Amino acid sequence: MVIPQSGIITFVVLAPIGLKRHSGHLLAVPWSALNLDLDQRVFLLDINRESLELAPAFHEEHWPDFGDQRWTSEIDNFYRTCMKAAA
């Protein structure tokens, strides 16, 4: 997800494969939660599988309003909390 006016990336939308709870759902992950591994040329999300199972999700046919501050705060807080726990 990109803010059109500024071109700033705010969220990356992931389709989790193999997570029981999220079948047919997508995850919005804050861009700031990803780390670039230059050697592997991939972005990494430092979160364990159990936490990812609990991540807020939305159905692929019913996208949330990314302009809803309450929703974006919930997502940001979830990943910030999980990443602190992993550190």
Residue pairs with C-beta under 8 A, 6 or more apart in sequence:
1 9
1 10
1 11
1 12
1 13
1 28
1 66
2 8
2 9
2 10
3 10
9 31
10 30
10 31
10 66
10 72
11 28
11 29
11 30
11 31
11 66
11 72
11 75
12 28
12 29
12 30
12 31
12 34
12 43
13 26
13 27
13 28
13 29
14 26
14 27
14 28
14 29
15 26
15 27
15 60
16 22
16 25
16 26
16 27
16 52
16 57
19 49
19 52
19 53
20 53
21 53
21 54
21 57
22 53
22 55
22 57
24 59
24 60
25 57
25 58
25 59
25 60
26 57
26 58
26 59
26 60
26 63
27 52
27 55
27 56
27 57
28 56
28 58
28 64
28 66
28 75
29 45
29 75
29 79
30 75
30 76
30 79
33 45
33 46
33 47
33 79
33 80
33 83
34 43
34 44
34 45
35 43
35 44
35 45
35 46
36 42
36 43
36 44
37 43
37 44
46 83
46 86
46 87
47 55
47 79
47 82
47 83
47 86
48 82
48 86
51 82
51 85
51 86
55 78
55 79
55 82
56 74
56 75
56 78
58 64
64 71
65 71
66 72
